[in-house]
């Protein structure tokens, strides 16, 4: 029987692996795309849901309370404000038997629908309401739009004719959708409803007359000044009677005051509703030179006549600028100052005054804008003293008082002192002085062009400089300077200091002193001496540098020569350096030598001590004694 062959087992080929990899990548990419698409759709839907809730919640809130307009009100005005985006009305909303004053309005700045109760401050009802997202329309009993004959806000007479109110609320999403091209990416939704308050038209308005005309207090009514910057303060006498002199009470009592103002006489672009218990109000206005204000009282019968308007004119200049400071530069002085702390809301700019005489100012040098509290004066001349002051000016041409006076000049600060001063003795026995020039002025301002103008070199024989002598006859242009005026440059230590002088003649402080590097050697008092009995000579010396400081690392050579009158051959001896080089105590170390030489009592002994050190001139001292 023929034996069957075993089937061979094969692995994956490279092509099969590549196909599997491509398929896997497509599956992963598809899964990722599906996930991100679903996530984005979820976010968009969440934004839309929130937007719908804002719009529906807002209109439901308004609708519920508008239906209760007039509830619990037995007499008097029911709707006291009827504007395109605001309404104020009375109604016993909470059912406590006492009507409340309710106001709905649009806060276009914060995109909020707000509600206010009894003038107690507005609170948010719904957010993300568009800047035009609250609209009221008012209709009479015949469904005629009342605004066609009486542009909003409606007057008191037309407010009593309201029978139907159309309300529209438009909300938007909290964040824009980059894939939504319309409306800058914000989706919006609007809800509209019509309300017919059942209590309107059921209340009798008879038996009352409109209030008497208020009287504005012309003295207390003011504004556009330091007390009320960019504000008006309007005050009036309390209205207590109607136009017939009958006391206002009960259903005929005041319901509110209306303060109207504008920038043209007889034309008032803004009206404020004020509580009937108040007789004054202060409010901000846009910067302006003249405002006109009036007041009228309102009760259930309507609006009383407006008071004779009061004119409020800006005649007060801004507060005074302060903190004027100067920075001198090369052919330039920079100014800076602080904004006035009072009445600065309508500043239009600043006037800069300059003079070469303190306290004497004529016309302004220049002016700046309201946002510019600095100026670079490049029209000055170096080495000249200038005086400055600044005033503020408002939009109406009123100016402030002068700021503090500041004075300075380019080059008013002397240079910093030269540094790294070095003095050396050259081959001609002249002393050469070198130094590094200063890089700027003593107050760290930069040099004016060409500074320093030169240098002065001073000399003294004492490093404390009690009597300095200027050795140069004219300004030295630059380092170095050779002082060849001494004949004893190698035997006397001279100390030098250098100053820098600018082109305005200001001289810096002295530099640190410098002296040529040199050693001096002096005998200790009583030395040297010889001992006849011991035939020894002992020498003690001090070694110091040019600054009178002890030097202990110099090489000191002592030569002793004895001469016997009967023996013409000098006898030289070498003394031993004993004691490690330091002997005695005190601030100045002493070095001493001791040794024997052949001499007798008649011999003359000469001792010479020489000290040497690299880069220093040698110091030598000698003496001869019997």
C-alpha positions in Angstrom: 0.0 0.0 0.0 1.4 3.4 -1.0 2.1 5.8 1.9 0.4 9.3 1.5 2.5 12.4 1.8 1.9 14.8 4.8 0.5 18.2 3.8 3.0 20.9 4.4 2.1 23.8 6.8 2.7 27.4 5.3 2.9 30.8 7.1 1.4 34.2 6.0 3.0 35.8 3.0 4.2 39.5 3.0 1.3 40.4 0.7 -1.2 38.9 3.1 0.3 40.8 6.0 0.1 44.1 4.1 -3.5 43.5 3.2 -4.4 42.8 6.8 -2.5 45.9 8.0 -4.5 48.1 5.5 -7.8 46.6 6.5 -7.0 47.1 10.2 -6.0 50.8 9.6 -9.3 51.5 7.8 -11.3 49.9 10.6 -9.4 52.0 13.2 -9.8 55.2 11.2 -13.5 54.6 10.7 -14.0 53.9 14.4 -12.2 57.1 15.3 -14.2 59.2 12.8 -17.4 57.7 14.1 -16.5 58.5 17.7 -15.5 62.1 17.0 -18.6 62.7 14.9 -20.8 61.4 17.7 -19.0 63.4 20.3 -19.4 66.7 18.3 -23.0 65.9 17.6 -23.6 65.4 21.4 -21.9 68.7 22.3 -23.9 70.6 19.6 -27.2 69.0 20.8 -26.3 69.8 24.4 -25.8 73.5 23.5 -29.1 73.6 21.5 -31.0 72.0 24.4 -29.6 74.6 26.9 -30.4 77.4 24.5 -34.0 76.1 24.1 -34.4 75.9 27.9 -33.1 79.5 28.3 -35.6 80.9 25.7 -38.5 78.8 26.9 -37.8 79.4 30.5 -37.6 83.1 30.0 -40.8 83.5 28.0 -42.7 81.2 30.3 -41.7 83.3 33.3 -42.7 86.5 31.6 -46.0 85.1 30.3 -47.1 83.8 33.7 -46.6 87.2 35.4 -47.9 89.3 32.5 -51.2 87.5 32.8 -51.5 88.8 36.4 -51.0 92.4 35.4 -53.5 94.5 37.4 -54.4 91.6 39.8 -55.2 93.0 43.2 -54.9 96.6 41.9 -58.1 98.5 42.7 -57.2 101.9 41.2 -54.3 103.9 39.7 -51.9 103.2 36.9 -51.3 99.5 36.2 -48.6 99.7 33.5 -46.1 102.4 34.3 -43.5 101.7 31.6 -44.1 100.2 28.1 -40.9 100.2 26.0 -39.7 97.9 23.2 -37.4 95.9 25.6 -38.8 96.8 29.0 -42.1 96.8 30.8 -43.0 97.8 34.4 -46.4 97.0 35.9 -48.3 96.4 39.1 -49.9 93.2 40.3 -50.3 91.1 43.4 -48.0 88.4 42.0 -47.3 86.6 45.4 -50.9 86.8 46.5 -50.2 88.6 49.7 -52.9 91.2 49.1 -50.4 93.9 48.3 -49.5 94.6 44.7 -45.9 94.6 43.7 -44.1 96.7 41.1 -42.5 94.3 38.6 -40.1 95.2 35.9 -38.8 93.0 33.1 -35.9 94.3 30.9 -33.1 93.2 28.7 -29.5 93.6 29.9 -27.9 93.8 26.5 -24.4 94.1 27.9 -24.5 90.9 29.9 -27.1 89.2 27.5 -29.5 88.6 30.3 -33.3 88.8 30.8 -33.7 90.5 34.2 -36.6 90.9 36.7 -36.9 93.6 39.4 -39.4 93.8 42.2 -40.3 97.1 43.9 -37.2 98.9 42.7 -35.0 96.4 44.6 -32.5 95.7 41.9 -32.6 93.5 38.8 -31.8 89.8 39.0 -31.2 87.4 36.2 -34.1 85.3 34.9 -32.5 83.8 31.7 -29.0 84.0 30.2 -27.6 84.0 26.7 -30.4 86.2 25.5 -29.3 88.1 22.3 -28.7 91.8 22.4 -32.0 92.3 20.7 -33.6 89.2 22.1 -36.4 90.7 24.1 -39.2 92.5 22.2 -42.5 93.8 23.5 -45.4 95.0 21.3 -48.5 96.7 22.7 -52.0 96.5 21.2 -55.3 98.2 22.1 -58.8 96.7 22.3 -59.0 96.7 18.4 -55.6 95.0 18.1 -54.0 98.1 16.7 -50.3 98.5 17.4 -50.1 101.5 19.8 -46.5 102.3 18.7 -47.7 103.4 15.2 -49.1 106.6 16.7 -47.0 106.9 19.9 -43.4 105.7 19.4 -42.1 103.6 22.2 -42.0 104.1 25.1 -45.7 104.7 25.3 -47.0 107.8 27.2 -49.3 107.4 30.2 -52.5 107.8 28.1 -51.6 105.0 25.7 -50.4 102.8 28.5 -54.0 102.8 29.8 -55.2 101.6 26.4 -53.1 98.4 26.4 -55.2 95.2 26.1 -52.8 92.7 24.5 -49.0 92.3 24.7 -46.9 90.4 22.2 -43.7 89.1 23.7 -40.7 87.6 21.8 -37.6 86.1 23.4 -34.6 85.0 21.4 -31.7 83.0 23.0 -28.4 81.8 21.5 -26.0 79.0 22.2 -23.4 79.6 24.9 -20.5 79.0 22.5 -20.1 79.3 18.7 -20.0 76.3 16.5 -17.2 76.6 13.9 -19.2 74.5 11.5 -22.2 76.7 11.7 -21.6 79.6 9.2 -24.5 81.9 10.0 -24.7 84.4 12.9 -20.9 84.1 13.7 -21.4 80.5 14.6 -24.1 81.0 17.2 -27.3 79.1 16.8 -30.5 81.0 17.9 -34.0 80.2 18.8 -37.0 82.5 19.3 -40.3 82.0 21.1 -43.2 84.4 20.7 -46.5 84.5 22.7 -49.5 86.8 23.0 -50.8 87.8 26.4 -54.2 89.3 27.1 -54.1 90.3 30.8 -57.8 89.8 31.9 -57.6 92.7 34.5 -56.7 95.4 32.0 -59.7 97.6 31.3 -61.6 96.5 34.4 -60.2 99.2 36.7 -61.8 102.6 36.9 -59.4 105.5 36.4 -61.9 108.3 37.2 -61.7 110.7 40.1 -58.0 111.7 39.8 -56.1 114.5 38.1 -52.5 114.3 36.9 -49.9 115.5 39.4 -48.7 119.1 39.6 -45.5 120.1 37.9 -42.3 119.4 39.9 -39.8 122.2 40.6 -36.2 121.4 40.0 -33.7 122.7 42.6 -31.4 124.7 40.3 -28.7 125.0 43.0 -28.5 121.3 44.0 -28.9 120.1 40.4 -25.4 119.9 39.1 -22.8 117.6 37.5 -19.9 117.4 35.1 -17.6 118.6 37.9 -15.2 117.3 40.6 -18.1 116.2 42.8 -20.0 114.5 40.0 -17.5 113.6 37.3 -19.3 112.5 34.1 -22.5 112.4 36.1 -25.7 114.4 36.6 -27.2 115.0 40.0 -30.9 116.1 39.6 -32.9 117.2 42.6 -36.5 118.5 42.8 -39.2 119.3 45.4 -41.6 116.6 46.4 -44.9 116.8 44.5 -47.8 116.5 47.0 -50.8 117.8 45.0 -52.4 117.4 41.6 -52.8 120.2 39.0 -55.9 121.4 40.9 -54.1 121.7 44.2 -55.8 118.6 45.6 -53.6 116.5 47.9 -52.4 113.3 46.1 -53.5 110.3 48.2 -55.0 106.8 47.9 -55.6 105.8 44.3 -54.4 109.2 43.1 -51.0 109.0 44.8 -47.8 109.3 42.9 -46.7 106.1 41.2 -43.3 107.4 40.0 -41.1 110.2 38.8 -39.6 110.3 35.3 -36.3 112.1 34.9 -35.5 112.8 31.3 -32.2 114.2 29.9 -30.4 114.8 26.7 -27.7 117.0 25.0 -30.2 119.1 23.1 -32.7 121.5 24.7 -36.2 120.1 24.6 -35.1 116.8 23.2 -34.5 114.1 25.8 -33.1 110.8 24.5 -33.2 109.0 27.9 -35.9 108.7 30.6 -35.3 107.2 34.0 -38.1 105.8 36.2 -37.6 106.9 39.8 -39.4 105.7 42.9 -42.1 108.2 44.1 -40.5 108.3 47.5 -37.3 109.9 46.1 -36.6 113.5 45.2 -33.1 113.2 43.8 -31.1 110.9 41.6 -27.5 110.7 40.4 -26.6 108.9 37.2 -23.6 108.6 34.8 -23.7 110.1 31.4 -21.4 110.0 28.4 -18.7 112.8 28.4 -20.4 116.0 27.2 -20.2 119.7 27.6 -23.9 120.6 28.2 -26.9 118.5 29.3 -30.5 119.4 29.7 -32.7 117.7 32.4 -36.3 117.8 33.4 -38.6 115.9 35.8 -42.3 115.0 35.8 -44.6 113.2 38.2 -46.9 110.3 37.3 -50.0 108.9 38.9 -52.9 106.8 37.8 -54.3 109.6 35.7 -51.1 109.8 33.7 -48.1 112.0 33.3 -47.9 115.4 34.8 -46.3 118.3 33.0 -42.5 118.4 32.8 -40.6 120.8 35.0 -38.8 123.7 33.4 -35.5 122.1 32.2 -32.3 122.8 34.0 -29.1 123.3 32.0 -25.9 121.6 33.4 -22.7 122.8 31.7 -19.2 121.5 32.2 -17.1 124.5 33.3 -14.8 122.6 35.6 -11.3 121.5 34.5 -9.9 118.0 35.3 -7.9 117.3 38.4 -4.3 118.4 38.4 -1.7 115.9 37.0 0.9 114.9 39.5 4.2 113.1 39.7 5.9 114.9 36.9 9.4 113.4 36.5 12.2 114.0 34.0 15.0 111.8 32.5 17.8 113.7 30.7 19.4 112.1 27.7 21.6 113.3 24.8 19.8 116.3 23.3 16.6 114.9 24.8 14.6 115.1 28.0 11.9 112.5 28.6 8.8 113.4 30.7 6.3 111.2 32.5 3.4 112.1 34.8 0.4 110.6 36.6 -3.2 110.8 35.6 -5.2 113.2 37.8 -7.0 111.4 40.7 -10.2 113.5 40.3 -12.5 114.4 37.4 -10.4 112.5 34.9 -13.2 110.7 33.1 -13.4 113.2 30.2 -9.8 114.1 29.7 -9.0 114.7 26.1 -5.3 115.3 26.5 -2.5 117.1 28.2 -0.6 120.4 27.6 3.1 120.4 28.2 4.8 123.7 29.1 8.6 124.3 29.0 10.7 127.3 30.1 14.3 128.2 30.9 13.1 130.2 33.9 11.4 128.7 36.9 7.8 129.6 37.2 7.6 131.5 33.9 5.4 129.7 31.3 3.5 131.1 28.3 2.0 128.9 25.6 2.2 125.1 25.6 5.2 123.5 24.0 3.0 120.7 22.7 -0.1 118.5 23.6 -0.6 114.8 23.9 -3.7 112.5 23.8 -5.6 111.4 26.8 -3.9 108.0 26.8 -0.4 109.5 26.6 1.2 110.3 30.0 4.7 110.7 28.7 6.6 112.8 26.2 10.1 112.8 24.6 11.3 116.4 24.2 14.0 116.3 21.5 14.0 120.0 20.9 16.3 120.8 23.8 20.0 121.8 23.8 22.6 119.9 25.8 24.0 121.6 28.9 20.9 123.9 29.3 18.6 123.8 32.3 14.8 123.5 31.5 11.7 123.7 33.7 8.5 121.8 32.9 4.9 121.7 34.0 1.8 119.8 32.7 -1.9 120.5 32.6 -4.9 118.3 31.7 -7.6 119.4 29.3 -11.1 118.0 28.9 -13.4 117.6 25.9 -14.9 121.0 26.6 -11.6 122.9 26.6 -11.5 123.3 30.4 -7.9 123.0 31.8 -6.6 121.8 35.1 -4.1 123.6 37.3 -0.4 123.2 36.7 1.3 120.0 37.9 4.4 120.1 40.0 7.4 121.9 38.4 10.2 119.6 37.4 13.7 120.8 36.3 16.6 119.1 34.7 19.1 119.5 31.8 21.0 117.1 29.5 24.4 116.5 31.1 23.2 117.7 34.6 24.6 114.6 36.2 28.5 114.4 36.4 30.2 111.3 35.0 31.0 108.3 37.2 34.6 108.3 38.4 37.4 106.6 36.3 38.4 103.1 37.5 41.4 100.8 37.5 43.9 103.7 37.9 47.5 102.5 37.6 50.8 104.5 38.0 54.2 103.3 36.8 57.7 104.8 36.5 58.9 104.7 32.9 62.5 104.6 31.5 62.7 108.4 31.7 61.8 108.4 35.4 58.5 109.9 34.5 55.3 108.6 36.1 52.7 107.3 33.7 49.1 107.2 34.9 46.5 104.9 33.2 42.8 104.5 33.8 39.6 103.1 32.4 37.0 105.7 31.4 33.5 105.7 33.0 30.7 104.2 30.9 27.9 106.5 32.0 26.8 109.2 34.4 26.7 109.0 38.2 22.9 108.7 38.2 23.2 105.9 35.6 21.9 108.0 32.7 23.7 107.6 29.5 26.4 110.1 28.4 25.5 113.0 26.1 27.3 112.9 22.8 31.1 113.3 23.2 31.3 112.7 27.0 33.5 112.5 28.9 35.0 115.7 27.5 38.3 115.1 29.2 40.1 114.2 32.5 41.9 115.9 35.3 44.9 114.3 37.0 45.7 115.1 40.7 48.9 114.3 42.7 49.8 114.3 46.4 52.5 112.9 48.5 50.0 111.5 51.0 47.5 108.9 49.9 44.8 110.6 51.9 45.2 113.6 49.5 45.2 116.4 52.1 46.7 118.9 49.5 46.0 117.6 46.0 47.7 119.4 43.1 46.3 119.3 39.5 49.2 118.3 37.3 47.6 118.9 33.9 47.1 122.4 32.6 44.3 121.5 30.2 41.9 118.6 30.0 43.6 115.3 29.3 41.9 113.8 26.2 42.4 110.1 27.2 44.5 107.7 29.1 47.5 107.5 29.6 49.1 110.7 31.0 52.8 111.2 31.7 53.8 113.3 34.7 57.3 114.5 34.1 57.3 117.4 36.5 59.2 115.7 39.3 62.9 115.2 39.6 62.6 112.6 42.4 60.1 110.2 40.9 62.1 107.2 42.0 62.9 108.4 45.5 59.6 109.9 46.5 56.3 108.1 46.4 53.6 110.2 44.7 49.9 109.3 44.8 47.5 110.1 41.9 43.8 110.4 41.4 41.8 111.0 38.2 38.5 112.7 37.6 36.3 112.7 34.5 34.8 116.0 33.2 31.8 116.2 30.8 31.1 118.8 28.1 28.9 120.8 30.5 31.8 121.2 33.0 30.5 118.7 35.5 33.4 116.9 37.2 33.2 113.4 38.7 34.3 112.2 42.1 38.0 111.4 42.6 39.0 107.9 41.4 40.7 105.6 43.9 44.3 106.6 44.4 47.3 104.9 42.7 51.1 105.2 43.1 54.0 103.6 41.2 54.8 100.1 42.4 57.9 100.6 44.6 59.5 99.1 47.7 60.9 101.1 50.6 63.3 99.8 53.2 63.8 101.5 56.6 66.0 100.5 59.6 64.4 99.7 62.9 65.3 102.4 65.4 68.7 101.5 67.0 69.8 99.3 64.1 72.1 98.3 62.7 74.6 97.9 65.5 77.9 95.9 66.1 79.0 94.1 69.1 82.8 94.3 69.5 82.9 91.5 72.0 81.0 89.1 69.7 82.3 90.6 66.5 78.7 90.5 65.2 76.4 92.8 63.3 72.7 92.8 63.7 70.2 94.4 61.3 66.5 94.9 61.5 64.4 96.5 58.8 60.9 97.2 57.6 59.9 96.5 53.9 56.8 98.4 52.7 55.1 99.2 49.4 54.1 102.5 47.9 50.9 102.4 49.9 52.9 102.1 53.2 51.7 98.5 53.5 54.0 95.8 54.8 55.6 93.5 52.2 56.8 90.1 53.5 57.5 88.3 50.2 60.2 90.6 48.8 63.8 89.3 48.3 66.1 91.2 50.7 69.9 91.3 50.3 72.1 92.6 53.1 75.7 93.6 52.4 78.1 94.3 55.3 81.6 95.8 54.6 84.1 96.4 57.4 87.2 98.6 56.7 90.2 98.6 59.0 92.2 101.8 58.8 95.3 99.8 59.0 94.2 97.3 56.4 93.2 98.6 53.0 91.5 95.4 52.1 87.8 95.5 52.9 86.4 92.6 54.9 83.0 91.4 53.7 80.7 89.3 55.7 77.4 87.6 55.2 74.7 87.9 57.8 72.3 85.1 58.5 68.6 85.5 58.0 67.1 84.4 61.3 63.7 84.0 62.9 61.7 83.1 59.8 61.6 86.7 58.7 59.1 88.0 61.2 60.2 89.5 64.5 58.4 91.4 67.2 54.8 92.3 67.3 52.5 95.1 66.0 51.0 95.9 62.6 54.3 96.2 60.7 56.5 93.0 60.4 60.2 93.4 60.9 62.9 91.3 59.2 66.3 90.9 60.8 69.7 89.5 60.0 72.6 88.6 62.3 76.2 87.4 61.6 79.9 87.6 62.5 82.5 89.5 60.5 86.1 90.2 61.2 86.5 93.7 62.5 87.9 95.5 65.5 86.8 98.5 67.4 88.5 100.9 65.0 86.9 99.5 61.8 84.2 101.3 59.9 81.2 99.1 59.1 78.9 99.8 56.1 75.5 98.1 55.9 73.4 98.2 52.8 69.9 96.6 52.5 68.2 96.1 49.2 64.6 94.8 48.7 63.4 93.5 45.3 60.2 92.1 44.0 58.9 91.5 40.5 57.1 94.6 38.9 58.2 96.8 41.8 61.0 99.3 41.9 63.8 98.3 44.3 64.0 99.7 47.7 67.5 100.4 49.2 68.8 101.8 52.5 72.4 102.0 53.8 74.3 103.4 56.7 77.9 103.5 57.9 79.0 103.5 61.5 82.0 102.8 63.7 
